[in-house]
């Protein structure tokens, strides 16, 4: 049993040596590949530089933000002005449309009146023609009537 325990101790020691050599190898590789460590003064200096750049960027960001907000405000004001102008134009357009509709209705009424006057004029022309024809017939009858009442010694009157 002593041989077995000495074999186990030997295996444990070999395992520890193998583990120690792996850890040493990892430490050597990491140390060899890592960049040079900076001093705390250099780190503070770089931190100060980065902080100043950040502050400068904040100032630029704030200026840009204010400028953009101003542009947005101007655009909204312009949009409101255009909306008001559109409402005014729509109101004018509605007024113009109402006026045009009134004119259209007035034109329809005037056209109806013109048609009625033309029909009345035509009836008056027909009436004038009828009256002229009747007058001519009456005059012709009078002449004929005169002819029948004439004295035998008088010549008959001319019909035309």
Beta strands, then each sheet from edge to edge (+ up, - down):
end
